[in-house]
Amino acid sequence: MIRLIFCDVDGTLVQDNDQGEYTISVENLQEINKTMNSGVHFALATGRPADFVPRTYGRQFSFDTVAYSGAYVTASQKLIYESVFTLEEARHIHAVLENQPAELLCITNQNDYCFADRKQEYIDEFSDPDNVPDHREILPWTLSELTRRKPEQTFVSLVILAHQPEILKQLAEQAARLGYDPVMTRHDGISVMKPGVNKASGIQKIAALNHVPLYEIAVLGDSINDLEMFDLIEESYAMEKSNPEILARAKYIVRDVAEALRRIQEKNREEQEMSKC
């Protein structure tokens, strides 16, 4: 019986509707409520910050969250785990980008953005008024300037940005040689993760806190940064428009979150009926 569900956000819980709005469908919301009312715990696993969904779509979406692809984990709206980068580590990764058409986005623990070289094309992309912002503030300093102003500053996420796929791939390989795990979290961005930090490790932390074994967990996703949680959890549901690698690893392929939740509820009911026999 499934007792705990982890759902990805972009492309999974949040999708474009018929009006072109990037939102959570009424059908998804209804099935989430039904699932939770049946006693199943619903949580999020996302590359976004922990407060993105409730801040953007309403406080009714304040779930336990594996945020920043595993680097920041909350339960009962409290921080239970955080993986941080020091300024020295950020500068080490920044050195890889020297003389490359790329930028390093350094996200502080306060969810402020520092663009290491303050390249305007990347700042403009994240300042687009048509996009829902992840950040609280874009800092007016380069990484070097921030180092002088706040030498104790730490970061919860470092993202290598490059518009050319071949450059992004090359930089990801260099980050891996430095001992980090590069994970694609944007079409033009690679999140640099510390070894062993990913959505799967975050799931294990929340599961342990709730005393839920892995075989009583289901995961829903669509993207490359969902691979680790699909490898960890057998009961996996991929959206039908998912990345091919996700489709290949998923146990089930569904149209949307609502369909996955209906299937989980039905399987739970069947198991409950069988247990009565």
Secondary structure by P-SEA (a helix, b strand, c coil): cccbbbbbcccccccccccccccccaaaaaaaaaaaaabbbbbbbccccccccccccccccccccccccccbbbccccccbbbbbcaaaaaaaaaaaccccbbbbbbccccccccccccaaaaaaaacccccccccccccccaaaaaaacccccccbbbbbbccaaaaaaaaaaaaaabbbbbbccccbbbbbcccccaaaaaaaaaaaaccccccbbbbbccccaaaaaaacccccccccccaaaaaacccccccaaaaaaaaaaaaaaaaaaaac
